[in-house]
Every structure is written in structure tokens, then in C-alpha cells.
């Protein structure tokens, strides 16, 4: 089943009335955005990449002793994460070490949620990281009643309740699969241990993201800054799986902007939360909400591009960013120039950050890069003109316009990939 639509939150919420709400105390687990080196994780990862695969091949590929592989495979089979494929054993093969094993993906799914400033995506993913279906809803208005309590405290609960109800109904569409985990990726500053977030664009302060979603869905939940989750998706889910050594700079741009650093297979997560590049100076004339001009987000966000297109008469007052892309593809020189100006600003900004961190690789993610292909050469030219260091590996994420979906999927899968047996125990205990 594959779903990729935009639905009003009320459309999905109405489905949830068919069954009683499930309220449990939330089990919040910080995401582990890395390639784990534990034996169970290494065995599961080898089965993920090479399966169906025999135990002796797992031992050679992972560098783990055969005895340890046998123990881990037995534990993973018992937990339901792996299954044996005796039907695929080579003719004449003797003994279980020759029986291939693979991810037992059919009984399970995880729920990923990407909360954006404008749109929230809800994603169902199997244990191989393959998206079973996705649906978009409008992110509930952060200015609605009940979101800003006059007595202080956290905000955003009412909006999160709407998102949680939609996610619950969406998960129910896969009634033959058992959901194991919820992963949430969003912008702003995230406390991964507490599962809370401050999101200035939505007006959220200390929003109880993990608590609301975990209580509503009755599942363990992990919450992550979305750009860090996107960087982790390149490690855990990208086709071909990128190198786990060296360093990478992940640069994201759509409605918001952000960066994340990966070092030797681990996404760097600052203890104080992710930094911000929203107000980096670009030299543009765009007016920022902070009172200055030329700040990065005010210059390159979808909202800013649409406003520039409206001022130029390219689109009308009710248009969204898709209309600007469509106008440029249809031959509008004004729309093309606006998008090329954004591409050049992005290229110069990426060059500054590249020269600051000097990573081995630079990955570009987000619709600001993926939705208008003629802009990409201008990103590269601006990068080359501004960087003073030797040219590095600069490329756009292979996830294209689905980076947000795979980021959320990664957060939902990372605890399972990192500690498979422990994650299954947590998932089982959430049912009690």
C-alpha cells in the first residue's frame, strides 16, 4: 500500500473515532543517530544490506566470531526481527550456519512524523526502511486556542493532539502489521531525552512532543531535530549506504534552513541542541523578522520566494511555492531569475560553511535543491566561486523531495537498528 496525498487533519481524525483512544504513559527514548557497533546491531545491519545471508557470511562481513554471530542470530530470530529461510539453503548444505536469514519485515512497521512549519508528514515504514505509505496534513495552527496558556508552561499540546490523532488513524490502515515505534523529526530546538521542542515558527515552547504522541499511540517514541535526522538517513537508509568514515556536512533548505555534521558514522548532536544558520548574512535585500536585512532564511525560504514572485507578478496572492516552480518550468524568465538568485545565495552559503568545517563530503537536502533542476548548476558555480579550499564531493541527496519522510523514518528506526533486542523489549513493555 502506498499513499502520498495531502489531507485535512479533520479527514484523518474522523477515522480514529472508530476505535477507543489508547492512553498510556509515554516511553521516550533518545534517538541513536549513528551506525552502532554492537554485535546485535552489526548482525541486523548485515542482514539488512545483504540478506538473505548465511551466518558464516555475516561473520566474514562483520568481523564478528561465528559463535557470537550464532548467538545474536538466535536472539534476533526469537525476538521476531530476523527469520530463517531454509527454502533458500544451498543444495546439500548441512547445519544451520548455512541457512540464510533475512529481516522479518512483514509483521511490523514504524511510524515516522515530520512536523514542518506548513505541512506535517506521517509515514509508515517497514523494518528495511522502505516507506509503505505517507500522508500529509496541514500543520495545525500554532495560534489556535489552547496553544498559549496564559499561566505559562509548555505550548503546542493542542496542535500535537491533532497530529497524534491523525497518526493513530493512519497507522490503523495497516491492521495486519504491528507498529513498534514512533519517530518524530522537527525543526527548532529539541530536547531528545525529554522529547520536548521549542519551535519559534510554530510558537511552541517546551512542546511535549514525545509525551503526547507516545500517550496517544501507546508506543515508544523518539524525537529528533530534523536536519540531524536527515543526515542520519544518509547513513542508515540511503541506497548503497554512504561511507561510515570521514566527515560530512549536511545542508538543508526549504521553508527553514539548517546544517548537521556527521563524523565517522555518527551524527554530531550538540548537548544544547542544534545550532542555527537562519540569520547568516547573505547580502540580499530581503527583510527578516529579526529587523535586519539579508538573513539566510529570509532570503531563501519558500515563503520568501513566493513573496518575491508575487511582487514580480509571477503568481497571485494565494499561490504556493509549487506555482513558482511551475511558472519557471513553463518559461517565465522572472520566476527563473528568482529561483536562480536563491540557488546562488545557497551556493555561496554552503561554500562559507564548507570552508569553516572542511568536511570530506557535502550533502544538499531539501526542495530548495531538488525541485528546480536548472538551479543546481548555479549552486555549484556559486560554491566554486566562493570556496577557497580544494573542491570536495558536493551532491544532492538521493532522497530528493522525500528527505523529510526518510528523516522521520530514520528516527523511528534508529533505536531498533542501534539496540535491536533492547528496542523490542521496550516495544513489548509499551503494550503492558
Secondary structure by P-SEA (a helix, b strand, c coil): ccccccccaaaaaaaaccccccccccccccccccccccaaaaaaaaaaacccccaaaaaaaacccaaaaaaaaaaaaaacccccccccccccccccccbbbcccccccbbbbbbbcccbbbbbbbcccccccbbbbcccccccccccccccccccaaaaaaaaaaaaaaaaaccccccccbbbbbbcccccccccbbbbccccccccaaaaaaaaaacbbbbbccaaaaaaaaaaccccccccccbbbbbbbbccccbbbbbcccccccccccccccccccccccccccccccccccccccaaaaaaaaaaaccccccccaaaaaaaaaaccaaaaaaaaaaaaaaaaaaaaaaaaccccbbbbbcccccccccaaaaaaaaaaaccccccccccccccccaaaaaaaaaaacccccccaaaaaaaaaaaac
